Amino acid sequence: MNYTEFYSYARGHHGSIYTARKGTVLVFCLDDGHSYMLSTTAANGKVVVDPVKDYWCHSIDFAGSFGDYFTFGIVPLAEDDMPYKADPIVRITDAQRAKLSR
């Protein structure tokens, strides 16, 4: 899968977004039971499906913010349902959650 295919696939799913490894990867844990990793520094356009958790989960920088969820069209999970606890740089408000749930 490449980035463009992932954008189309992810839209409408529920999940959590994480920035990890000093911002070099974005990881998406979706309601389909899989995780997806996109490199923010590589130009290859590849999406890694079910990356090794030990590669990224111990180095989560922060959770996704409203802009991340809006960009990918993903409905954020409730904070209590996130598989990995992390705070976004800017918290998502209830009004923003409502917009993303449409």
Summary of the structure (lengths in Angstrom):
residues: 102
radius of gyration: 12.6
end to end distance: 26.2
largest distance: 36.1
contacts: 271
relative contact order: 0.22
helix: 31%
strand: 29%
